[in-house]
Amino acid sequence: MVFDFLRRGSAGEAPEAKASAAGPVVAWQTGGRVAWSPRDAVSLTRTGFSGNPVGFRSVKLIAEAAAALPLVLQDQAQRFDVHPILSLMRCPNAAQGRAELMEALFGQLLLSGNAYVEAVQAEEGLPVELHVLRSDRMSVVPGADGWPKAYDYAVGGKKHRFAAENICHIKSFHPQDDHYGFSPMQAAAMAIDVHNSASRWSKSLLDNAARPSGALVWKGDGHGVMAEDQFRRLSDEIEQNYRGARNAGRPMVLEGGLDWKPMGFSPSDMEFQKTKEAAAREIALAFGVPPMLLGIQGDATYSNYQEANRAFYRLTVLPLVTRVAAAVSEWLAGFSGEDLVLKPDLDQVPALSAERDAQWARVNGADFLTDAEKRALLGLPERADV
């Protein structure tokens, strides 16, 4: 049996020529696949904080506002005006004050989901200095029971191991990790990529405003295929005469046999500005900052700036400061052996003054409450002179 349909043609036979509809087309612009930035802490900090104005301003706004909140130290009986813990927080080390230390602490927590405070001890009792360590250099060393037994700090190819009791590890909630927190930067990573890509596209548009977004179709000698030297000369002419900001708006002169076919969308069709603003709002949403405070156009979530500022403090800054201050005070109380708590002083938050005045008025007008009950409702300790 002879399978003629499996045989190749003889060497002398010319292969069958196929006509291609794409043959006369010179493609000048093509699309690529979606590329996302890496999701590790170092890359996210570089793209979302150092390289993105919305992420930078969101982190700075929260960290500075949280660090500026005054803290009070109290126990069940009294509020302290003078205490070694207050002195330590006021001057944590020789290079930083309280505001600088707390801003670095909140910044690390927002960027990586983790914040580490080192206690420097000279003897028994409270530490003599506190230092915030970089989160990207720290790693947890779990023990046999799964709890951290130590922390490794890696820098310059070397590692230093800290005992677990000398490190206060504050982490954001992460549903899938036992040792590390989840940062707002990770939740906003996709929006950050979109925002950065839109900015790069705008910059490329300025640098290369006259680059053709389409194809040149050859309809010349009837063969449907452009000669190699013609193709090379056409490519060189486009490269030299029609690319770059200097040639923006320059009309293209086509020789006989060439036809221009637009491909792709114009900037108005793609609505890059709206896409960029939507990405900016998503970044602000991930961090809990009202877009109005960042100057993002088109946001009408709050009726005025004062209302947005009050929501920012009530929903973002205060929960963050309360949780971090409680963790630090509990950690420091382990050195001193006292049952103390650090918390923000709500009476000194200007953005919440109206709410605080209304609360004080309601509590003061409740005649059925005792003075002790009123103080408890306002978050004050019992009076020491009673």
Secondary structure, DSSP 8 states (H G I E B T S, - for coil): ---GGG----TTS-------TTTTEEE------------SHHHHHIIIIIS-HHHHHHHHHHHHHHHHS-EEEE-SS-EESS-HHHHHHHS-SSS--HHHHHHHHHHHHHHHSEEEEEEE-SSSSS-SEEEEE-GGGEEEEE-TTSSEEEEEEEETTEEEEEEGGGEEEEE---TT-SSS---HHHHTHHHHHHHHHHHHHHHHHHHTTT---EEEEE--SSSS---HHHHHHHHHHHHHHS-SGGGTT------TTEEEEE-S--HHHHTHHHHHHHHHHHHHHHHT--GGGGT-TT--SSSSHHHHHHHHIIIIIHHHHHHHHHHHHHHHHHHH----EEEE-GGG-GGGHHHHHHHHHHHHT-TTS-HHHHHHHTT----TT-
